[in-house]
Amino acid sequence: MLCNYYNLFLASGKYIFHRITEFITITVALFAMNVSSGDYDFLIIGAGSTGTSIAYHLALMGKKVAVVDRGGIAAGNTGKSSALVRTHYSNELIARMALYSQNIFRDFQKIGYSGFTRTGMIFPFGRNYKDVARENVGMLRSIGVDEPEIDVKKVREYFHDVNLDGYEYICYEPESGYADPVATSNSFADKARELGAQFIPKKSVASVESRKEGAEAELAGGGKMRASKIILAANVWTNSLLSASGISKSHLLPIHASLHGIIYLRRPEEYRGIRPTLWDPRHLSYYKMEGTSLTAVGSLDPKLDEKAVDPDEPIPEAAEDDYVEKHLEILTETLPSMEKATLVSTLTGLYDMTPDGQAIIDSLSPIGLDNIYAIAGLSGHGFKLSPAYGKIVSDMATGQAPEKSLFDWAHFSMGRFSSGKMIKSRYEDIGTIY
Ligand SMILES: Cc1cc2nc3c(=O)[nH]c(=O)nc-3n(C[C@H](O)[C@H](O)[C@H](O)COP(=O)(O)OP(=O)(O)OC[C@H]3O[C@@H](n4cnc5c(N)ncnc54)[C@H](O)[C@@H]3O)c2cc1C
């Protein structure tokens, strides 16, 4: 009798053990399935400033969102960004987007931490562009941008020995500055997560495909993810993904990658402290005064963008010596005291260039990918516009008519390049100021 009880006890122990093992196995399998084949309203590929902002905007609308990135948040070009936040654009639509975005950066505590530092920004123009710039400032003021005209004396309050020979019109943006691109993207992501979005790092998407209802992403390590709509926010890697998805070369997006270097210097004593960014179109450069002691020197030279590089090949980790040398020479012509600066480091990153230097934001139905959208070709100035891009893409992907949206995103269609409706800049040969 006792033996029977013992056997029964053993049997039920085994039964419980098996049930627990089974439960764990199913849970793990379900978890794996959730990661590889969960159903979402939107699946975003790319977790840079663009993808995370879109996720945040869609999550705010109550949508079920997943974001997948082969690295992690801000692991792509966002992490390399100078992250300057300005409103001086010469196209009204883009200027409105920049102002909308700048206001979000200034009031970012509602979302999280962006590291936005208001430094002011100085834009000097030579004789050729004096009238154009003045007219442009009129347009900027008409949409609400605070953009006073200043003189060299005022610039010397920030940089005592600045050399602005050849510049005849100088405007100043007191509200502009720079943000922290990694913190911004993580804050968008955290807020989206709070609203239910899922972020999946270290998963590469091998290809995307339309389905009768929705779309599907094939993961490089195996497994699929399905969603009603897929949004590609994959920057310079967008065309590689489209090629792998069977899109022919002639139907790829008109974007190419170009290599840009940033040079970090420690400023001499007399230039320390919070100071404005100085644009130097004469030398096709900008000088960002980062924190209280660093300067980041970046190039505005469109020639850099003429040379396409393969985004799937590794890029040099540091800027080349002659690039550094040339830019140090240029810098000291404009800011002579920088001769005493010391080199700290350099970095390189990629711009996803389009022929007019503005983004492509469109449905990919015309190239056979129904329920799939893309935002790419941000052309090296996409960080500051990331809040506006989030708004635009979330409106577009949820079926809002472009003309009813805050920003008429029809202007960003890929068809504009063949129909001659490129987005125009008033500035043509003074670098990538747009
Ligand atoms: C040196 C430099 C300086 C810049 N300075 C400024 C500036 O001052 N102001 C400004 O406004 N902008 C600036 N920019 C531009 C700005 O940083 C970018 O436009 C913006 O950050 C791009 O964000 P993104 O999310 O579109 O791209 P990325 O940050 O590149 O994100 C794309 C993501 O997609 C992921 N991905 C790609 N393919 C796949 C795949 N198949 N599967 C899974 N994941 C994939 C990548 O891992 C990556 O994380 C600068 C850029 C550079 C390089």
PDBQT file of the ligand as one rigid body, heavy atoms in Angstrom, charges set to zero:
ROOT
HETATM    1  C1  LIG A 501      29.374  62.965 -40.042  1.00  0.00    +0.000 C 
HETATM    2  C2  LIG A 501      27.931  63.348 -40.070  1.00  0.00    +0.000 A 
HETATM    3  C3  LIG A 501      27.533  64.589 -39.592  1.00  0.00    +0.000 A 
HETATM    4  C4  LIG A 501      26.174  64.942 -39.629  1.00  0.00    +0.000 A 
HETATM    5  N1  LIG A 501      25.780  66.141 -39.113  1.00  0.00    +0.000 NA
HETATM    6  C5  LIG A 501      24.469  66.470 -39.095  1.00  0.00    +0.000 A 
HETATM    7  C6  LIG A 501      24.030  67.681 -38.490  1.00  0.00    +0.000 A 
HETATM    8  O1  LIG A 501      24.836  68.469 -37.985  1.00  0.00    +0.000 OA
HETATM    9  N2  LIG A 501      22.693  67.938 -38.462  1.00  0.00    +0.000 N 
HETATM   10  C7  LIG A 501      21.784  67.104 -39.046  1.00  0.00    +0.000 A 
HETATM   11  O2  LIG A 501      20.602  67.422 -39.042  1.00  0.00    +0.000 OA
HETATM   12  N3  LIG A 501      22.181  65.956 -39.623  1.00  0.00    +0.000 NA
HETATM   13  C8  LIG A 501      23.479  65.624 -39.657  1.00  0.00    +0.000 A 
HETATM   14  N4  LIG A 501      23.889  64.459 -40.231  1.00  0.00    +0.000 N 
HETATM   15  C9  LIG A 501      22.890  63.602 -40.867  1.00  0.00    +0.000 C 
HETATM   16  C10 LIG A 501      22.077  62.842 -39.857  1.00  0.00    +0.000 C 
HETATM   17  O3  LIG A 501      22.914  62.365 -38.835  1.00  0.00    +0.000 OA
HETATM   18  C11 LIG A 501      21.370  61.705 -40.563  1.00  0.00    +0.000 C 
HETATM   19  O4  LIG A 501      20.615  62.206 -41.649  1.00  0.00    +0.000 OA
HETATM   20  C12 LIG A 501      20.439  60.949 -39.636  1.00  0.00    +0.000 C 
HETATM   21  O5  LIG A 501      20.995  60.734 -38.374  1.00  0.00    +0.000 OA
HETATM   22  C13 LIG A 501      20.111  59.643 -40.298  1.00  0.00    +0.000 C 
HETATM   23  O6  LIG A 501      19.313  58.890 -39.438  1.00  0.00    +0.000 OA
HETATM   24  P1  LIG A 501      18.657  57.539 -39.977  1.00  0.00    +0.000 P 
HETATM   25  O7  LIG A 501      17.914  56.976 -38.850  1.00  0.00    +0.000 OA
HETATM   26  O8  LIG A 501      17.913  57.817 -41.235  1.00  0.00    +0.000 OA
HETATM   27  O9  LIG A 501      19.904  56.654 -40.411  1.00  0.00    +0.000 OA
HETATM   28  P2  LIG A 501      20.914  55.768 -39.536  1.00  0.00    +0.000 P 
HETATM   29  O10 LIG A 501      21.223  56.419 -38.254  1.00  0.00    +0.000 OA
HETATM   30  O11 LIG A 501      22.056  55.413 -40.412  1.00  0.00    +0.000 OA
HETATM   31  O12 LIG A 501      20.050  54.494 -39.201  1.00  0.00    +0.000 OA
HETATM   32  C14 LIG A 501      19.782  53.476 -40.134  1.00  0.00    +0.000 C 
HETATM   33  C15 LIG A 501      19.729  52.204 -39.340  1.00  0.00    +0.000 C 
HETATM   34  O13 LIG A 501      19.265  51.159 -40.188  1.00  0.00    +0.000 OA
HETATM   35  C16 LIG A 501      19.884  49.966 -39.778  1.00  0.00    +0.000 C 
HETATM   36  N5  LIG A 501      19.806  49.015 -40.884  1.00  0.00    +0.000 N 
HETATM   37  C17 LIG A 501      20.196  49.221 -42.162  1.00  0.00    +0.000 A 
HETATM   38  N6  LIG A 501      19.924  48.147 -42.914  1.00  0.00    +0.000 NA
HETATM   39  C18 LIG A 501      19.361  47.238 -42.086  1.00  0.00    +0.000 A 
HETATM   40  C19 LIG A 501      18.883  45.907 -42.272  1.00  0.00    +0.000 A 
HETATM   41  N7  LIG A 501      18.945  45.296 -43.462  1.00  0.00    +0.000 N 
HETATM   42  N8  LIG A 501      18.373  45.250 -41.208  1.00  0.00    +0.000 NA
HETATM   43  C20 LIG A 501      18.314  45.839 -39.989  1.00  0.00    +0.000 A 
HETATM   44  N9  LIG A 501      18.774  47.099 -39.758  1.00  0.00    +0.000 NA
HETATM   45  C21 LIG A 501      19.274  47.777 -40.802  1.00  0.00    +0.000 A 
HETATM   46  C22 LIG A 501      21.314  50.379 -39.446  1.00  0.00    +0.000 C 
HETATM   47  O14 LIG A 501      21.926  49.460 -38.559  1.00  0.00    +0.000 OA
HETATM   48  C23 LIG A 501      21.104  51.766 -38.836  1.00  0.00    +0.000 C 
HETATM   49  O15 LIG A 501      21.089  51.732 -37.413  1.00  0.00    +0.000 OA
HETATM   50  C24 LIG A 501      25.222  64.062 -40.192  1.00  0.00    +0.000 A 
HETATM   51  C25 LIG A 501      25.627  62.805 -40.656  1.00  0.00    +0.000 A 
HETATM   52  C26 LIG A 501      26.967  62.449 -40.589  1.00  0.00    +0.000 A 
HETATM   53  C27 LIG A 501      27.388  61.110 -41.104  1.00  0.00    +0.000 C 
ENDROOT
TORSDOF 0
